[in-house]
């Protein structure tokens, strides 16, 4: 387990990508990511990986942290 920044940094260093997965999710929008994972039947099980991802994304969305357009997601934007 690691924080968002560490995961993104490891991803960019390891793959050569310009952005890590959490920064990409912020750009795409957390509602879009939530809708995709929620379509997976496994997301109904809160103990499954899909269920835990859906719950995390829902929490951020409920807090108004939907990504770059909202000014906050996994990162804060100005």
Biopython code that builds the backbone (N, CA, C, O; Angstrom):
import numpy as np
from Bio.PDB.StructureBuilder import StructureBuilder

atoms = [
    (1, "UNK", "N", (0.850, -1.169, 0.000)),
    (1, "UNK", "CA", (0.000, 0.000, 0.000)),
    (1, "UNK", "C", (0.898, 1.234, 0.000)),
    (1, "UNK", "O", (1.949, 1.265, 0.640)),
    (2, "UNK", "N", (0.461, 2.226, -0.720)),
    (2, "UNK", "CA", (1.206, 3.475, -0.793)),
    (2, "UNK", "C", (0.224, 4.617, -1.035)),
    (2, "UNK", "O", (-0.922, 4.394, -1.426)),
    (3, "UNK", "N", (0.680, 5.824, -0.799)),
    (3, "UNK", "CA", (-0.178, 6.975, -1.051)),
    (3, "UNK", "C", (-0.254, 7.251, -2.555)),
    (3, "UNK", "O", (0.529, 6.720, -3.342)),
    (4, "UNK", "N", (-1.199, 8.080, -2.924)),
    (4, "UNK", "CA", (-1.468, 8.400, -4.326)),
    (4, "UNK", "C", (-0.215, 8.909, -5.046)),
    (4, "UNK", "O", (0.102, 8.464, -6.149)),
    (5, "UNK", "N", (0.485, 9.839, -4.413)),
    (5, "UNK", "CA", (1.665, 10.428, -5.043)),
    (5, "UNK", "C", (2.746, 9.383, -5.297)),
    (5, "UNK", "O", (3.387, 9.402, -6.348)),
    (6, "UNK", "N", (2.955, 8.477, -4.354)),
    (6, "UNK", "CA", (3.975, 7.444, -4.504)),
    (6, "UNK", "C", (3.610, 6.474, -5.618)),
    (6, "UNK", "O", (4.468, 6.077, -6.407)),
    (7, "UNK", "N", (2.346, 6.094, -5.682)),
    (7, "UNK", "CA", (1.902, 5.199, -6.750)),
    (7, "UNK", "C", (2.123, 5.863, -8.109)),
    (7, "UNK", "O", (2.676, 5.251, -9.023)),
    (8, "UNK", "N", (1.686, 7.120, -8.235)),
    (8, "UNK", "CA", (1.852, 7.817, -9.508)),
    (8, "UNK", "C", (3.325, 7.973, -9.876)),
    (8, "UNK", "O", (3.695, 7.805, -11.038)),
    (9, "UNK", "N", (4.154, 8.289, -8.906)),
    (9, "UNK", "CA", (5.588, 8.457, -9.186)),
    (9, "UNK", "C", (6.215, 7.133, -9.613)),
    (9, "UNK", "O", (6.980, 7.091, -10.576)),
    (10, "UNK", "N", (5.901, 6.065, -8.911)),
    (10, "UNK", "CA", (6.429, 4.745, -9.275)),
    (10, "UNK", "C", (5.966, 4.353, -10.677)),
    (10, "UNK", "O", (6.734, 3.799, -11.463)),
    (11, "UNK", "N", (4.724, 4.642, -10.975)),
    (11, "UNK", "CA", (4.165, 4.325, -12.298)),
    (11, "UNK", "C", (4.922, 5.075, -13.395)),
    (11, "UNK", "O", (5.334, 4.485, -14.394)),
    (12, "UNK", "N", (5.099, 6.382, -13.197)),
    (12, "UNK", "CA", (5.768, 7.167, -14.240)),
    (12, "UNK", "C", (7.228, 6.766, -14.391)),
    (12, "UNK", "O", (7.742, 6.704, -15.508)),
    (13, "UNK", "N", (7.896, 6.495, -13.281)),
    (13, "UNK", "CA", (9.296, 6.068, -13.358)),
    (13, "UNK", "C", (9.419, 4.679, -13.973)),
    (13, "UNK", "O", (10.331, 4.423, -14.759)),
    (14, "UNK", "N", (8.506, 3.788, -13.615)),
    (14, "UNK", "CA", (8.582, 2.417, -14.090)),
    (14, "UNK", "C", (8.149, 2.227, -15.530)),
    (14, "UNK", "O", (8.644, 1.334, -16.218)),
    (15, "UNK", "N", (7.222, 3.066, -15.993)),
    (15, "UNK", "CA", (6.684, 2.878, -17.342)),
    (15, "UNK", "C", (7.131, 3.943, -18.340)),
    (15, "UNK", "O", (7.033, 3.746, -19.552)),
    (16, "UNK", "N", (7.620, 5.062, -17.830)),
    (16, "UNK", "CA", (7.972, 6.166, -18.720)),
    (16, "UNK", "C", (6.762, 6.992, -19.138)),
    (16, "UNK", "O", (6.882, 7.910, -19.950)),
    (17, "UNK", "N", (5.594, 6.665, -18.583)),
    (17, "UNK", "CA", (4.384, 7.422, -18.890)),
    (17, "UNK", "C", (4.496, 8.828, -18.303)),
    (17, "UNK", "O", (5.194, 9.043, -17.313)),
    (18, "UNK", "N", (3.812, 9.766, -18.916)),
    (18, "UNK", "CA", (3.847, 11.145, -18.427)),
    (18, "UNK", "C", (3.028, 11.335, -17.160)),
    (18, "UNK", "O", (3.341, 12.194, -16.336)),
    (19, "UNK", "N", (1.971, 10.525, -17.002)),
    (19, "UNK", "CA", (1.073, 10.656, -15.862)),
    (19, "UNK", "C", (0.830, 9.297, -15.229)),
    (19, "UNK", "O", (0.853, 8.267, -15.903)),
    (20, "UNK", "N", (0.598, 9.311, -13.928)),
    (20, "UNK", "CA", (0.258, 8.090, -13.219)),
    (20, "UNK", "C", (-1.238, 7.839, -13.255)),
    (20, "UNK", "O", (-1.999, 8.692, -13.712)),
    (21, "UNK", "N", (-1.668, 6.685, -12.780)),
    (21, "UNK", "CA", (-3.083, 6.320, -12.869)),
    (21, "UNK", "C", (-4.027, 7.248, -12.112)),
    (21, "UNK", "O", (-5.143, 7.486, -12.572)),
    (22, "UNK", "N", (-3.613, 7.774, -10.971)),
    (22, "UNK", "CA", (-4.510, 8.656, -10.219)),
    (22, "UNK", "C", (-4.645, 10.017, -10.891)),
    (22, "UNK", "O", (-5.729, 10.602, -10.885)),
    (23, "UNK", "N", (-3.582, 10.520, -11.459)),
    (23, "UNK", "CA", (-3.656, 11.791, -12.196)),
    (23, "UNK", "C", (-4.551, 11.605, -13.431)),
    (23, "UNK", "O", (-5.327, 12.494, -13.783)),
    (24, "UNK", "N", (-4.434, 10.447, -14.080)),
    (24, "UNK", "CA", (-5.279, 10.171, -15.244)),
    (24, "UNK", "C", (-6.747, 10.083, -14.819)),
    (24, "UNK", "O", (-7.622, 10.608, -15.506)),
    (25, "UNK", "N", (-7.016, 9.428, -13.696)),
    (25, "UNK", "CA", (-8.396, 9.364, -13.212)),
    (25, "UNK", "C", (-8.957, 10.754, -12.944)),
    (25, "UNK", "O", (-10.125, 11.015, -13.233)),
    (26, "UNK", "N", (-8.143, 11.643, -12.398)),
    (26, "UNK", "CA", (-8.597, 13.014, -12.162)),
    (26, "UNK", "C", (-8.953, 13.709, -13.474)),
    (26, "UNK", "O", (-9.918, 14.472, -13.531)),
    (27, "UNK", "N", (-8.191, 13.452, -14.510)),
    (27, "UNK", "CA", (-8.455, 14.081, -15.814)),
    (27, "UNK", "C", (-9.718, 13.501, -16.442)),
    (27, "UNK", "O", (-10.562, 14.243, -16.943)),
    (28, "UNK", "N", (-9.847, 12.190, -16.416)),
    (28, "UNK", "CA", (-11.018, 11.528, -16.993)),
    (28, "UNK", "C", (-12.275, 11.887, -16.212)),
    (28, "UNK", "O", (-13.350, 12.061, -16.786)),
    (29, "UNK", "N", (-12.126, 11.992, -14.916)),
    (29, "UNK", "CA", (-13.248, 12.296, -14.040)),
    (29, "UNK", "C", (-13.604, 11.079, -13.205)),
    (29, "UNK", "O", (-13.763, 9.978, -13.733)),
    (30, "UNK", "N", (-13.727, 11.280, -11.906)),
    (30, "UNK", "CA", (-13.992, 10.164, -11.017)),
    (30, "UNK", "C", (-15.389, 9.587, -11.226)),
    (30, "UNK", "O", (-15.605, 8.405, -10.963)),
    (31, "UNK", "N", (-16.334, 10.390, -11.691)),
    (31, "UNK", "CA", (-17.675, 9.861, -11.959)),
    (31, "UNK", "C", (-17.629, 8.853, -13.104)),
    (31, "UNK", "O", (-18.310, 7.828, -13.060)),
    (32, "UNK", "N", (-16.839, 9.138, -14.112)),
    (32, "UNK", "CA", (-16.687, 8.204, -15.230)),
    (32, "UNK", "C", (-16.079, 6.892, -14.741)),
    (32, "UNK", "O", (-16.566, 5.812, -15.074)),
    (33, "UNK", "N", (-15.019, 6.992, -13.954)),
    (33, "UNK", "CA", (-14.376, 5.794, -13.416)),
    (33, "UNK", "C", (-15.347, 5.022, -12.525)),
    (33, "UNK", "O", (-15.386, 3.793, -12.572)),
    (34, "UNK", "N", (-16.122, 5.727, -11.720)),
    (34, "UNK", "CA", (-17.102, 5.077, -10.847)),
    (34, "UNK", "C", (-18.142, 4.331, -11.674)),
    (34, "UNK", "O", (-18.463, 3.180, -11.375)),
    (35, "UNK", "N", (-18.670, 4.976, -12.708)),
    (35, "UNK", "CA", (-19.691, 4.336, -13.538)),
    (35, "UNK", "C", (-19.166, 3.072, -14.209)),
    (35, "UNK", "O", (-19.899, 2.097, -14.371)),
    (36, "UNK", "N", (-17.911, 3.094, -14.594)),
    (36, "UNK", "CA", (-17.312, 1.919, -15.225)),
    (36, "UNK", "C", (-17.189, 0.780, -14.213)),
    (36, "UNK", "O", (-17.596, -0.346, -14.499)),
    (37, "UNK", "N", (-16.637, 1.060, -13.043)),
    (37, "UNK", "CA", (-16.450, -0.012, -12.055)),
    (37, "UNK", "C", (-17.792, -0.479, -11.507)),
    (37, "UNK", "O", (-17.945, -1.665, -11.212)),
    (38, "UNK", "N", (-18.761, 0.407, -11.363)),
    (38, "UNK", "CA", (-20.070, 0.033, -10.831)),
    (38, "UNK", "C", (-20.824, -0.900, -11.778)),
    (38, "UNK", "O", (-21.715, -1.631, -11.345)),
    (39, "UNK", "N", (-20.479, -0.882, -13.055)),
    (39, "UNK", "CA", (-21.111, -1.771, -14.030)),
    (39, "UNK", "C", (-20.659, -3.221, -13.854)),
    (39, "UNK", "O", (-21.290, -4.140, -14.377)),
    (40, "UNK", "N", (-19.579, -3.418, -13.127)),
    (40, "UNK", "CA", (-19.072, -4.759, -12.845)),
    (40, "UNK", "C", (-19.930, -5.369, -11.735)),
    (40, "UNK", "O", (-20.014, -4.787, -10.654)),
    (41, "UNK", "N", (-20.567, -6.514, -11.962)),
    (41, "UNK", "CA", (-21.391, -7.127, -10.914)),
    (41, "UNK", "C", (-20.643, -7.348, -9.594)),
    (41, "UNK", "O", (-21.258, -7.329, -8.528)),
    (42, "UNK", "N", (-19.350, -7.553, -9.654)),
    (42, "UNK", "CA", (-18.552, -7.763, -8.441)),
    (42, "UNK", "C", (-18.536, -6.523, -7.551)),
    (42, "UNK", "O", (-18.252, -6.630, -6.358)),
    (43, "UNK", "N", (-18.834, -5.352, -8.106)),
    (43, "UNK", "CA", (-18.808, -4.107, -7.329)),
    (43, "UNK", "C", (-19.884, -4.101, -6.240)),
    (43, "UNK", "O", (-19.803, -3.312, -5.298)),
    (44, "UNK", "N", (-20.883, -4.966, -6.359)),
    (44, "UNK", "CA", (-21.930, -5.034, -5.337)),
    (44, "UNK", "C", (-21.436, -5.691, -4.047)),
    (44, "UNK", "O", (-22.048, -5.534, -2.990)),
    (45, "UNK", "N", (-20.338, -6.419, -4.141)),
    (45, "UNK", "CA", (-19.734, -7.057, -2.961)),
    (45, "UNK", "C", (-18.710, -6.093, -2.375)),
    (45, "UNK", "O", (-17.666, -5.870, -2.989)),
    (46, "UNK", "N", (-18.978, -5.513, -1.199)),
    (46, "UNK", "CA", (-18.065, -4.517, -0.633)),
    (46, "UNK", "C", (-16.687, -5.067, -0.266)),
    (46, "UNK", "O", (-15.750, -4.300, -0.045)),
    (47, "UNK", "N", (-16.564, -6.392, -0.202)),
    (47, "UNK", "CA", (-15.268, -6.990, 0.119)),
    (47, "UNK", "C", (-14.436, -7.304, -1.116)),
    (47, "UNK", "O", (-13.259, -7.642, -0.996)),
    (48, "UNK", "N", (-15.032, -7.197, -2.303)),
    (48, "UNK", "CA", (-14.290, -7.463, -3.543)),
    (48, "UNK", "C", (-13.434, -6.250, -3.901)),
    (48, "UNK", "O", (-13.662, -5.148, -3.402)),
    (49, "UNK", "N", (-12.469, -6.463, -4.754)),
    (49, "UNK", "CA", (-11.643, -5.346, -5.215)),
    (49, "UNK", "C", (-12.503, -4.301, -5.902)),
    (49, "UNK", "O", (-12.356, -3.106, -5.645)),
    (50, "UNK", "N", (-13.400, -4.743, -6.774)),
    (50, "UNK", "CA", (-14.280, -3.801, -7.475)),
    (50, "UNK", "C", (-15.164, -3.046, -6.481)),
    (50, "UNK", "O", (-15.402, -1.849, -6.644)),
    (51, "UNK", "N", (-15.644, -3.736, -5.466)),
    (51, "UNK", "CA", (-16.476, -3.088, -4.456)),
    (51, "UNK", "C", (-15.720, -2.040, -3.661)),
    (51, "UNK", "O", (-16.260, -0.977, -3.355)),
    (52, "UNK", "N", (-14.478, -2.336, -3.327)),
    (52, "UNK", "CA", (-13.660, -1.364, -2.577)),
    (52, "UNK", "C", (-13.321, -0.155, -3.444)),
    (52, "UNK", "O", (-13.313, 0.977, -2.959)),
    (53, "UNK", "N", (-13.044, -0.392, -4.722)),
    (53, "UNK", "CA", (-12.759, 0.725, -5.638)),
    (53, "UNK", "C", (-14.004, 1.593, -5.789)),
    (53, "UNK", "O", (-13.923, 2.819, -5.720)),
    (54, "UNK", "N", (-15.147, 0.958, -5.993)),
    (54, "UNK", "CA", (-16.401, 1.714, -6.145)),
    (54, "UNK", "C", (-16.687, 2.555, -4.902)),
    (54, "UNK", "O", (-17.082, 3.716, -5.016)),
    (55, "UNK", "N", (-16.488, 1.977, -3.723)),
    (55, "UNK", "CA", (-16.741, 2.713, -2.475)),
    (55, "UNK", "C", (-15.806, 3.913, -2.345)),
    (55, "UNK", "O", (-16.237, 4.991, -1.934)),
    (56, "UNK", "N", (-14.536, 3.738, -2.691)),
    (56, "UNK", "CA", (-13.576, 4.840, -2.616)),
    (56, "UNK", "C", (-13.969, 5.956, -3.582)),
    (56, "UNK", "O", (-13.991, 7.128, -3.207)),
    (57, "UNK", "N", (-14.276, 5.591, -4.816)),
    (57, "UNK", "CA", (-14.658, 6.606, -5.798)),
    (57, "UNK", "C", (-15.947, 7.308, -5.375)),
    (57, "UNK", "O", (-16.065, 8.524, -5.522)),
    (58, "UNK", "N", (-16.910, 6.555, -4.853)),
    (58, "UNK", "CA", (-18.167, 7.156, -4.405)),
    (58, "UNK", "C", (-17.932, 8.149, -3.279)),
    (58, "UNK", "O", (-18.560, 9.207, -3.238)),
    (59, "UNK", "N", (-17.030, 7.812, -2.367)),
    (59, "UNK", "CA", (-16.717, 8.726, -1.266)),
    (59, "UNK", "C", (-16.162, 10.042, -1.806)),
    (59, "UNK", "O", (-16.586, 11.117, -1.381)),
    (60, "UNK", "N", (-15.217, 9.961, -2.741)),
    (60, "UNK", "CA", (-14.654, 11.178, -3.327)),
    (60, "UNK", "C", (-15.736, 11.977, -4.050)),
    (60, "UNK", "O", (-15.803, 13.198, -3.907)),
    (61, "UNK", "N", (-16.573, 11.307, -4.815)),
    (61, "UNK", "CA", (-17.638, 11.988, -5.556)),
    (61, "UNK", "C", (-18.603, 12.682, -4.590)),
    (61, "UNK", "O", (-18.988, 13.831, -4.807)),
    (62, "UNK", "N", (-18.989, 11.982, -3.529)),
    (62, "UNK", "CA", (-19.902, 12.568, -2.531)),
    (62, "UNK", "C", (-19.297, 13.797, -1.857)),
    (62, "UNK", "O", (-20.028, 14.685, -1.418)),
    (63, "UNK", "N", (-17.968, 13.855, -1.772)),
    (63, "UNK", "CA", (-17.278, 15.011, -1.198)),
    (63, "UNK", "C", (-17.079, 16.128, -2.230)),
    (63, "UNK", "O", (-16.506, 17.169, -1.911)),
    (64, "UNK", "N", (-17.549, 15.916, -3.459)),
    (64, "UNK", "CA", (-17.403, 16.915, -4.517)),
    (64, "UNK", "C", (-16.058, 16.867, -5.206)),
    (64, "UNK", "O", (-15.744, 17.741, -6.013)),
    (65, "UNK", "N", (-15.265, 15.865, -4.901)),
    (65, "UNK", "CA", (-13.937, 15.710, -5.505)),
    (65, "UNK", "C", (-14.066, 14.804, -6.720)),
    (65, "UNK", "O", (-13.808, 13.603, -6.653)),
    (66, "UNK", "N", (-14.470, 15.409, -7.827)),
    (66, "UNK", "CA", (-14.728, 14.617, -9.028)),
    (66, "UNK", "C", (-13.627, 14.711, -10.073)),
    (66, "UNK", "O", (-13.740, 14.112, -11.142)),
    (67, "UNK", "N", (-12.574, 15.447, -9.784)),
    (67, "UNK", "CA", (-11.455, 15.534, -10.713)),
    (67, "UNK", "C", (-11.057, 16.964, -11.032)),
    (67, "UNK", "O", (-11.432, 17.908, -10.335)),
    (68, "UNK", "N", (-10.304, 17.095, -12.082)),
    (68, "UNK", "CA", (-9.732, 18.388, -12.481)),
    (68, "UNK", "C", (-10.809, 19.463, -12.628)),
    (68, "UNK", "O", (-10.640, 20.577, -12.134)),
    (69, "UNK", "N", (-11.903, 19.141, -13.297)),
    (69, "UNK", "CA", (-12.950, 20.145, -13.538)),
    (69, "UNK", "C", (-13.559, 20.698, -12.256)),
    (69, "UNK", "O", (-14.031, 21.835, -12.234)),
    (70, "UNK", "N", (-13.554, 19.906, -11.192)),
    (70, "UNK", "CA", (-14.095, 20.341, -9.900)),
    (70, "UNK", "C", (-13.034, 21.016, -9.040)),
    (70, "UNK", "O", (-13.348, 21.583, -7.994)),
    (71, "UNK", "N", (-11.783, 20.956, -9.477)),
    (71, "UNK", "CA", (-10.700, 21.547, -8.703)),
    (71, "UNK", "C", (-10.075, 20.590, -7.698)),
    (71, "UNK", "O", (-9.099, 20.937, -7.034)),
    (72, "UNK", "N", (-10.632, 19.390, -7.584)),
    (72, "UNK", "CA", (-10.100, 18.397, -6.663)),
    (72, "UNK", "C", (-10.569, 17.007, -7.068)),
    (72, "UNK", "O", (-11.676, 16.813, -7.572)),
    (73, "UNK", "N", (-9.703, 16.073, -6.832)),
    (73, "UNK", "CA", (-9.972, 14.654, -7.025)),
    (73, "UNK", "C", (-9.004, 13.955, -6.097)),
    (73, "UNK", "O", (-9.046, 14.152, -4.882)),
    (74, "UNK", "N", (-8.133, 13.140, -6.661)),
    (74, "UNK", "CA", (-7.061, 12.578, -5.859)),
    (74, "UNK", "C", (-6.005, 13.650, -5.561)),
    (74, "UNK", "O", (-5.262, 13.554, -4.584)),
    (75, "UNK", "N", (-5.956, 14.666, -6.420)),
    (75, "UNK", "CA", (-5.069, 15.818, -6.239)),
    (75, "UNK", "C", (-5.940, 17.067, -6.155)),
    (75, "UNK", "O", (-7.127, 17.028, -6.479)),
    (76, "UNK", "N", (-5.347, 18.168, -5.720)),
    (76, "UNK", "CA", (-6.043, 19.456, -5.677)),
    (76, "UNK", "C", (-5.525, 20.308, -6.818)),
    (76, "UNK", "O", (-4.319, 20.374, -7.058)),
    (77, "UNK", "N", (-6.444, 20.965, -7.524)),
    (77, "UNK", "CA", (-6.121, 21.811, -8.674)),
    (77, "UNK", "C", (-6.625, 23.222, -8.415)),
    (77, "UNK", "O", (-7.631, 23.419, -7.734)),
    (78, "UNK", "N", (-5.919, 24.195, -8.963)),
    (78, "UNK", "CA", (-6.327, 25.595, -8.781)),
    (78, "UNK", "C", (-6.694, 26.214, -10.100)),
    (78, "UNK", "O", (-7.063, 27.387, -10.150)),
]
sb = StructureBuilder()
sb.init_structure("model")
sb.init_model(0)
sb.init_chain("A")
sb.init_seg("    ")
for serial, (resi, resn, name, xyz) in enumerate(atoms, 1):
    if name == "N":
        sb.init_residue(resn, " ", resi, " ")
    sb.init_atom(name, np.array(xyz, "f"), 0.0, 1.0, " ", f" {name:<3s}", serial, name[0])
structure = sb.get_structure()
